[in-house]
Amino acid sequence: MQEKSFLNGHEFNIFVTTLLGDELSVQAAPKALAPFAEKHGIGRVDMEITLSVKMTSTTGEERHESILLYEDPAGYGSEHVWTKEYSANERGSIVTRVYPRADIGDWSDADMMTIDTIISVLILHVARSNLLDRLQKSSVTNYLTMLPNSGGFLDRVGRAFAERRISEYNAYYFNLKGTGLLNVRYGPTECDWILRRYADLCRAFVLPDECIGHLGGDNFVAMIRKDREDAFASFLAGAETYAECSGAQVPIIIRTTCGMMRMEDSLPGPWMVMAGIAVSLNYARQHNLNLAELTPQMMAQANRQKEIQQGFNSALRNRDFETYYQLKVDIRNNRIVGTEVLSRWKLGDEIVGPSEYIPVLEQAGLVEELDLYVLEEACKNLRKWKQMGRDIVPMSVNFSRRDLCDPRLAEKIIDVIRTYQVDRNDILIEITETTSEREKEMMLSFLRQMDAYRIATSIDDFGTGYSSLSALRDYPVSEIKIDRSFINHSNLKDKDKAIIGSIIDMANRLHVDVITEGVENMEQVALLKDLGCNRAQGFLYGRPLPKEKFEKMLEQKYIEINGGAISEQAVPEKALQESYSS
């Protein structure tokens, strides 16, 4: 055994500088170790990395990786091996072994001290390299399932574009069904494990050139070869895994709602892929489909919705929304007894109807701003007409069920009415009937607030929602509007008449006004008279009118029906006053 010198500071600086010169210390190690190996008789350095993957693997196994950091061409001896272990709690460990050259034998104490120092530094740099690698991977990996996240998925799609192979694949965006129920039944921790097990099934399904990514929650994306489209459709239709409950494995079938896009070389880039599959998934949700394939019509509709969303705020500021007025008529004498204030959007050179933009605004959470705008316009016109000495009728303004989520909605409505100093008897607030128990509670709270403010309210589309007859008893409303579907078919049966009649009779007994929507012919008018409903609204009495035409109609006070046309009726005003009951 030959005595060696202690560690030289200059040599050590060169060693560290060499390691720092490359972020991947494993690649820089042979060059950095070579001078020390020559001086201290080192024949081989290797490292065993053990990584616990309990948090990212459903089986909880450990992963091992062996790395050769240096080996002398002359060989090494298997005796007198120097070993150093670095442990990072339960997450894993690094074991480094240093072998002497075959011609050296055992090391001196000075050699051992030098080896200990340089190997300790090397371990830290390898750990640093491993950390950098992990950080890079974590930026494109979902932490829960270790599947690619949105960035990782787009990277994979981008490579397919770069390789000019994008047309070989379909892209998918899918949601797992029933994860909320799984969360309630098994708890959030076990639900996470179910997602990890599902991720294992995804990894087992994909080929090396394919990709399934996890965007978070129950949202997943995929890029699958077109020739495996049927196989993936079967996977999406039902993948079997399990939940652990009370020590037992309970079988679970994971099903999905999915949007699909057939990718082509003409696509402008990965961003278009994400946009396309998002559109098709949204279509599948709206139409209750398991799988929807993207079509040009879907993209055109999505672009239109985007145009509506992006243009809404400026349109509101520029007052591009115009108010229209649809008459409410007493069918006994055709007297105008009220009007419903509606909106039309002047979008560029076209006039857009509410059926196109209201659903978009509701989905985007913007519809309350429009509803308050329409209320403001109605109040503004009411005050103006009253100051001009004109006769007016009560105006009803619609508010979406989505607006009920705002606990200050009632306060905002009364603020508008106060601002314009409008008589509260001249305004009526319409809310569409609820379709769920949760919405019923919110509606009841809102209607009670309106009642406390002495603002009249109406339930729109009555008969189509949640527990309609009980609503007559529970809701403090002034009016109900029977939905057009009850009278809008040619062969009304006795059962239909009995239902409409019972609603009208109960409302009359509770002193709630009744109006029927969608009246289009005199046969319907006759039916409503027989059933005791004296007010109607519909195209028989005219389509929604712009403000100027509505003002002229108010001057007439009543209308006449001649083959569907509206004209002034030659009936003395006094007779009308005697026949009309407010």
C-alpha positions in Angstrom: 0.0 0.0 0.0 1.4 3.4 -1.0 0.7 6.6 1.0 -1.0 9.2 -1.1 -1.2 13.0 -0.6 -4.2 14.7 0.9 -6.8 16.4 -1.3 -5.3 19.3 -3.2 -7.5 22.5 -3.3 -6.7 23.3 -6.9 -7.6 19.8 -8.0 -10.8 19.9 -6.0 -11.8 23.2 -7.7 -11.2 21.7 -11.1 -13.3 18.7 -10.1 -16.3 20.9 -9.0 -16.0 23.2 -12.0 -16.1 20.2 -14.3 -19.3 18.9 -12.6 -20.9 22.3 -12.8 -20.2 22.6 -16.4 -22.9 20.2 -17.3 -26.4 20.2 -15.7 -26.4 16.4 -16.0 -23.6 15.6 -13.5 -23.8 11.9 -14.5 -22.4 12.8 -17.9 -19.7 15.0 -16.5 -18.6 12.5 -13.9 -16.1 10.4 -15.9 -14.1 13.6 -16.9 -14.3 15.0 -13.4 -13.2 11.7 -11.8 -10.4 10.9 -14.2 -7.6 12.9 -12.5 -8.5 11.6 -9.0 -8.8 8.0 -10.3 -5.3 8.2 -11.8 -3.8 9.7 -8.6 -5.6 7.6 -6.1 -5.8 4.3 -7.9 -9.6 4.2 -8.5 -10.7 1.5 -11.0 -14.5 1.9 -11.0 -17.2 4.1 -9.5 -20.9 3.1 -9.8 -24.1 4.3 -8.2 -27.3 2.5 -7.3 -30.4 4.8 -7.1 -33.4 3.4 -5.3 -36.6 5.5 -5.7 -39.8 4.9 -3.7 -42.8 5.5 -5.9 -45.5 4.7 -3.4 -47.1 8.1 -4.0 -47.3 7.7 -7.8 -47.8 4.0 -8.3 -50.8 1.9 -7.4 -48.6 -1.1 -6.6 -46.2 0.8 -4.3 -43.1 -0.9 -5.8 -39.6 0.6 -5.7 -37.6 1.5 -8.8 -33.9 0.9 -9.1 -31.4 2.4 -11.4 -27.7 1.5 -11.7 -25.3 4.2 -13.1 -21.7 3.6 -14.1 -19.8 6.9 -13.4 -16.3 5.8 -14.1 -14.3 2.8 -15.2 -10.5 2.5 -15.8 -9.6 0.6 -19.0 -7.1 -1.4 -17.0 -9.8 -2.9 -14.9 -10.5 -2.9 -11.1 -10.4 -5.2 -8.1 -13.4 -6.6 -6.3 -11.8 -6.4 -2.8 -11.5 -3.4 -0.6 -14.6 -1.7 -2.1 -15.4 1.6 -0.5 -19.2 2.3 0.0 -21.1 5.4 0.9 -24.9 5.6 1.2 -27.0 8.8 1.0 -30.7 8.4 2.2 -33.6 10.8 1.7 -36.0 9.6 4.3 -38.6 7.1 2.8 -38.4 8.7 -0.7 -35.2 6.8 -1.7 -31.5 6.3 -1.4 -28.2 6.6 -3.3 -25.5 4.0 -2.7 -22.1 4.7 -4.3 -19.3 2.1 -4.6 -15.7 2.9 -5.4 -13.4 0.0 -6.5 -9.6 0.2 -6.5 -7.6 -0.6 -9.5 -6.4 -4.2 -9.7 -2.8 -3.2 -9.1 -3.5 -1.0 -6.0 -5.0 -3.2 -3.3 -6.2 -1.3 -0.2 -6.2 2.5 0.2 -4.4 4.6 2.7 -6.3 6.8 5.2 -5.5 9.9 3.2 -6.9 8.2 0.0 -10.0 7.3 1.9 -10.5 10.9 3.1 -10.1 12.2 -0.5 -12.4 9.6 -1.9 -15.0 10.4 0.8 -14.9 14.1 0.0 -15.2 13.8 -3.8 -17.8 11.1 -3.7 -19.9 13.3 -1.2 -19.7 16.2 -3.6 -20.5 13.9 -6.5 -23.6 12.5 -4.7 -24.9 16.0 -4.1 -24.4 16.9 -7.8 -26.1 13.7 -9.0 -29.0 14.5 -6.6 -29.1 18.0 -8.1 -29.2 16.6 -11.6 -32.0 14.3 -10.5 -33.9 17.2 -9.1 -33.5 19.2 -12.3 -34.7 16.3 -14.3 -37.7 15.9 -11.9 -38.5 19.6 -12.2 -38.5 19.4 -15.9 -40.7 16.3 -15.9 -43.0 17.8 -13.3 -43.7 20.8 -15.5 -45.3 18.5 -18.1 -46.7 15.8 -15.7 -49.8 15.6 -13.6 -48.7 15.2 -10.0 -51.5 12.8 -9.1 -51.5 10.3 -11.9 -48.0 11.0 -13.4 -49.7 11.1 -16.8 -48.7 14.1 -19.1 -50.5 17.3 -18.2 -51.7 19.8 -20.8 -48.1 20.9 -21.5 -46.9 17.4 -21.8 -49.8 16.5 -24.1 -49.2 19.5 -26.3 -45.5 18.7 -26.5 -46.4 15.2 -27.8 -48.8 16.6 -30.3 -46.2 19.2 -31.3 -43.7 16.4 -32.0 -46.2 14.7 -34.3 -46.6 17.9 -36.2 -42.8 18.3 -36.5 -42.5 14.7 -37.7 -45.3 15.3 -40.2 -47.2 12.4 -38.8 -50.1 14.2 -37.2 -52.6 12.8 -39.8 -52.0 9.3 -38.4 -53.8 10.2 -35.1 -57.1 11.1 -33.6 -57.3 13.5 -30.7 -59.7 13.1 -27.8 -60.9 15.1 -24.8 -62.9 13.1 -22.3 -64.4 13.3 -18.8 -64.9 10.4 -16.5 -68.5 9.9 -15.5 -69.6 9.6 -11.9 -66.4 10.8 -10.1 -68.5 12.9 -7.9 -70.5 9.9 -6.7 -67.2 7.9 -6.2 -65.9 10.8 -4.1 -69.0 10.7 -1.9 -69.1 6.9 -1.7 -65.4 6.2 -1.0 -64.0 9.5 0.1 -61.5 11.8 -1.6 -58.4 9.8 -0.7 -59.7 6.5 -2.2 -61.0 8.5 -5.2 -57.5 9.7 -5.9 -56.3 6.1 -5.8 -59.1 5.1 -8.3 -57.8 7.8 -10.6 -54.2 6.4 -10.2 -55.5 2.9 -11.1 -57.3 4.3 -14.1 -54.0 6.1 -15.1 -52.3 2.7 -14.9 -54.9 1.3 -17.3 -54.2 4.3 -19.6 -50.5 3.6 -19.6 -51.1 -0.1 -20.3 -53.4 0.8 -23.3 -51.2 3.3 -25.2 -48.5 2.4 -27.6 -45.1 4.2 -27.4 -46.0 6.8 -30.0 -49.4 7.5 -28.5 -50.3 9.6 -25.4 -53.0 9.9 -22.8 -52.8 13.0 -20.6 -54.5 14.1 -17.4 -55.5 17.7 -17.2 -56.7 17.4 -13.6 -59.9 16.3 -11.9 -61.8 14.0 -14.2 -60.5 15.6 -17.4 -58.3 13.6 -19.8 -56.9 14.0 -23.3 -55.5 11.5 -25.7 -53.7 11.2 -29.0 -54.4 7.7 -30.4 -53.5 6.1 -33.8 -56.5 6.2 -36.2 -56.1 2.5 -36.9 -56.8 1.9 -33.1 -60.0 4.1 -33.1 -62.3 1.2 -32.3 -60.1 -0.2 -29.6 -59.9 3.2 -27.9 -63.7 3.7 -28.2 -64.1 0.4 -26.3 -61.7 1.6 -23.7 -63.6 4.8 -23.3 -66.9 2.9 -23.1 -65.9 1.0 -20.0 -62.5 0.4 -18.3 -62.6 -1.8 -15.2 -60.7 -1.0 -12.1 -61.6 -1.2 -8.4 -62.1 0.7 -5.1 -60.8 -0.5 -1.8 -63.6 -0.4 0.8 -63.4 -2.1 4.3 -60.5 -4.2 3.1 -62.3 -5.5 0.0 -61.8 -4.6 -3.6 -65.1 -3.3 -5.1 -65.2 -3.5 -9.0 -65.7 -0.2 -10.8 -66.4 0.5 -14.4 -65.1 3.9 -15.6 -67.1 5.3 -18.4 -66.6 8.6 -20.2 -68.1 11.5 -22.1 -65.8 12.2 -25.0 -65.1 14.7 -27.9 -63.0 13.5 -30.8 -61.2 15.2 -33.6 -59.6 13.6 -36.7 -56.3 15.4 -37.1 -55.0 16.3 -40.5 -51.8 17.8 -41.9 -53.6 21.0 -42.8 -54.1 21.9 -39.1 -52.3 25.1 -38.1 -50.8 23.7 -34.9 -51.4 22.0 -31.5 -53.5 24.9 -30.2 -56.1 24.1 -32.9 -56.2 20.5 -31.7 -57.1 21.6 -28.1 -59.7 24.0 -29.4 -61.3 21.3 -31.6 -61.5 18.6 -29.0 -62.9 21.1 -26.4 -65.6 22.0 -28.9 -66.6 18.4 -29.6 -66.6 17.5 -25.9 -68.9 20.5 -25.1 -71.2 19.3 -27.9 -71.2 15.7 -26.4 -72.2 17.2 -23.0 -74.9 19.4 -24.3 -76.5 16.6 -26.3 -75.9 13.8 -23.7 -73.7 11.8 -26.0 -71.0 9.3 -25.0 -68.8 10.3 -28.0 -69.1 13.3 -30.4 -66.9 13.8 -33.4 -66.0 17.3 -34.4 -67.7 18.7 -37.5 -67.3 22.0 -39.4 -70.7 23.0 -38.1 -69.6 22.6 -34.5 -66.6 24.8 -35.1 -68.7 27.4 -36.8 -71.1 27.5 -33.8 -68.2 27.6 -31.4 -66.6 30.5 -33.3 -70.0 32.3 -33.2 -70.2 31.7 -29.4 -66.7 33.1 -29.0 -67.7 36.2 -31.1 -70.7 36.7 -28.8 -68.7 36.4 -25.6 -65.9 38.6 -26.7 -68.2 41.3 -28.1 -70.7 41.4 -25.3 -69.0 43.9 -22.9 -68.3 46.5 -25.6 -71.8 46.0 -27.0 -73.2 46.7 -23.6 -71.1 49.8 -23.2 -72.1 51.0 -26.7 -75.7 50.2 -26.0 -76.0 48.0 -29.0 -78.8 46.0 -27.3 -82.2 47.4 -28.3 -85.4 46.7 -26.4 -88.4 45.2 -28.1 -91.9 44.9 -26.6 -94.3 42.0 -26.9 -97.9 42.7 -26.0 -99.9 41.1 -23.3 -103.6 41.2 -24.2 -106.9 40.6 -22.5 -108.5 38.1 -24.8 -112.1 39.2 -23.9 -111.7 42.6 -25.5 -108.2 42.7 -27.0 -107.1 45.4 -24.7 -103.3 45.8 -24.1 -102.8 45.0 -20.5 -99.0 44.7 -20.4 -95.9 44.1 -22.3 -92.8 41.9 -22.0 -89.5 43.7 -22.6 -87.1 41.7 -24.7 -83.7 42.5 -26.2 -82.2 42.3 -29.7 -78.5 42.7 -30.4 -77.4 44.9 -33.2 -74.2 43.0 -34.1 -72.5 44.7 -37.0 -75.1 44.8 -39.9 -77.3 42.1 -38.4 -79.9 41.9 -35.7 -79.3 38.9 -33.5 -82.2 37.3 -31.6 -82.0 36.3 -27.9 -82.3 32.6 -28.6 -78.7 32.8 -30.1 -76.9 34.9 -27.5 -78.8 34.3 -24.2 -77.6 30.6 -23.8 -74.0 31.7 -24.5 -74.2 34.5 -22.0 -75.8 32.2 -19.4 -73.0 29.7 -19.9 -70.4 32.4 -19.6 -72.0 33.9 -16.5 -72.7 37.2 -18.2 -76.5 37.2 -18.6 -77.2 39.1 -15.3 -75.5 42.2 -16.7 -77.8 42.0 -19.8 -80.9 41.4 -17.7 -80.2 44.5 -15.5 -79.5 46.5 -18.7 -82.9 45.6 -20.1 -84.5 46.5 -16.7 -82.8 49.8 -16.8 -84.0 50.5 -20.4 -87.5 49.6 -19.4 -87.5 51.9 -16.4 -86.0 54.7 -18.4 -88.8 54.5 -21.0 -91.5 54.2 -18.3 -90.3 57.4 -16.7 -90.0 59.2 -20.0 -93.5 58.2 -21.2 -95.1 59.0 -17.9 -93.4 62.5 -17.9 -94.9 62.9 -21.4 -98.3 62.2 -20.0 -98.8 59.0 -22.0 -100.8 56.0 -20.8 -98.5 53.1 -19.9 -99.0 49.4 -19.1 -97.0 47.3 -16.6 -93.7 46.0 -18.1 -92.3 42.6 -17.3 -88.5 42.0 -17.5 -87.0 38.5 -17.7 -84.2 37.4 -15.3 -82.4 34.1 -15.9 -82.3 31.3 -13.4 -78.5 31.7 -13.5 -79.0 35.2 -12.0 -80.4 33.6 -8.8 -76.9 32.6 -7.8 -76.2 36.2 -7.0 -77.4 36.9 -3.4 -77.6 40.6 -4.2 -79.8 40.3 -7.2 -82.9 41.6 -5.5 -81.0 44.6 -4.2 -79.6 45.4 -7.7 -83.2 45.3 -9.1 -84.6 47.6 -6.5 -81.6 50.0 -7.0 -82.5 50.4 -10.7 -86.1 51.0 -10.0 -85.3 53.6 -7.3 -82.7 55.3 -9.6 -85.4 56.0 -12.3 -88.2 56.7 -9.7 -90.5 54.2 -11.3 -93.8 53.2 -9.7 -93.2 49.6 -8.4 -96.7 48.7 -9.7 -95.4 49.3 -13.3 -92.7 46.7 -13.1 -93.0 42.9 -13.0 -90.0 40.5 -12.8 -90.2 37.2 -14.7 -88.2 34.1 -13.6 -88.3 30.9 -15.6 -89.6 28.0 -13.5 -86.9 25.9 -11.8 -85.8 22.4 -12.9 -84.0 21.3 -9.7 -84.5 21.3 -5.9 -81.4 23.5 -5.4 -82.8 26.1 -7.9 -86.1 25.9 -6.2 -84.6 27.1 -2.9 -82.8 30.0 -4.5 -85.9 31.0 -6.4 -88.0 30.9 -3.2 -85.5 33.2 -1.4 -85.4 35.6 -4.3 -89.2 35.8 -4.7 -89.6 36.4 -1.0 -87.1 39.3 -1.2 -89.1 40.8 -4.2 -92.3 40.4 -2.2 -90.7 42.3 0.7 -89.8 45.1 -1.7 -93.4 45.0 -3.1 -92.2 44.1 -6.6 -94.6 41.9 -8.6 -93.2 38.7 -9.9 -94.1 36.1 -12.5 -93.1 32.5 -13.2 -92.3 32.0 -16.8 -92.8 28.7 -18.7 -95.0 27.5 -15.9 -95.7 23.8 -16.1 -92.3 22.7 -17.5 -90.2 22.8 -14.4 -90.0 21.5 -10.8 -93.2 20.7 -8.9 -95.3 23.3 -10.6 -98.6 22.9 -8.6 -96.7 23.1 -5.3 -95.1 26.3 -6.6 -98.5 28.0 -6.7 -98.8 27.3 -3.0 -95.2 28.0 -2.0 -94.1 30.9 -4.2 -95.3 34.5 -3.4 -95.9 35.4 -7.1 -98.4 37.8 -8.8 -98.6 35.9 -12.1 -97.9 32.6 -13.8 -97.3 32.2 -17.5 -98.5 28.9 -18.8 -96.0 27.5 -21.2 -96.8 27.4 -24.9 -96.3 23.7 -25.1 -99.7 23.1 -23.4 -101.7 24.6 -26.3 -99.2 24.5 -29.2 -100.5 21.3 -30.8 -103.6 20.6 -32.9 -105.2 17.7 -31.0 -105.7 18.8 -27.4 -107.0 15.9 -25.5 -109.4 16.0 -22.5 -106.4 15.2 -20.3 -104.5 18.3 -21.6 -107.6 20.5 -21.0 -108.0 19.1 -17.5 -104.4 19.9 -16.6 -104.6 23.4 -18.0 -108.0 24.0 -16.4 -106.8 22.8 -13.0 -103.8 25.1 -13.1 -106.0 28.1 -14.1 -108.6 27.3 -11.4 -106.1 26.9 -8.7 -104.3 30.1 -9.6 -107.6 32.0 -9.7 -108.5 30.6 -6.2 -105.1 31.8 -4.9 -105.6 35.2 -6.5 -102.7 34.7 -8.9 -103.0 36.1 -12.4 -102.7 33.7 -15.3 -101.4 34.4 -18.8 -100.8 31.9 -21.6 -97.8 32.2 -23.9 -97.6 31.2 -27.6 -101.1 32.0 -28.7 -101.2 31.9 -32.5 -104.8 31.3 -33.6 -108.4 32.0 -32.6 -109.1 28.3 -31.7 -106.6 28.6 -28.9 -108.2 31.8 -27.8 -111.6 30.1 -27.6 -110.1 27.3 -25.6 -108.5 29.7 -23.1 -111.8 31.5 -22.7 -113.6 28.2 -21.9 -110.9 27.3 -19.3 -111.1 30.7 -17.6 -107.8 32.2 -18.7 -108.4 35.8 -19.8 -104.9 37.0 -20.8 -102.6 35.8 -23.6 -99.4 36.6 -25.4 -98.3 35.4 -28.8 -97.9 36.0 -32.5 -101.6 36.2 -32.9 -101.3 39.6 -31.2 -98.1 40.6 -33.0 -94.4 39.9 -32.9 -92.1 41.9 -30.5 -92.1 45.5 -31.5 -89.3 48.1 -31.5 -89.8 51.0 -29.1 -91.2 53.5 -31.6 -93.9 51.1 -32.9 -94.8 50.0 -29.4 -95.3 53.7 -28.4 -97.9 54.0 -31.2 -99.5 50.8 -30.2 -99.9 52.1 -26.6 -101.8 55.1 -28.0 -104.4 52.6 -29.5 -104.8 50.9 -26.2 -106.4 47.8 -27.8 -106.0 45.8 -31.0 -108.1 44.0 -33.6 -107.3 40.7 -35.2 -108.1 40.5 -39.0 -106.6 37.5 -40.5 -103.6 37.8 -38.3 -103.1 41.5 -38.9 -103.4 44.1 -36.2 -105.4 47.2 -36.6 -107.3 49.7 -34.6 -110.6 48.4 -33.2 -113.7 50.6 -33.5 -115.0 50.0 -30.0 -115.9 52.9 -27.6 -113.4 53.5 -24.9 -116.1 53.6 -22.3 -117.3 50.1 -23.3 -113.7 48.8 -23.0 -113.3 50.3 -19.6 -116.5 48.6 -18.4 -115.5 45.2 -19.8 -112.0 45.2 -18.5 -111.2 44.2 -15.0 -107.8 45.1 -13.7 
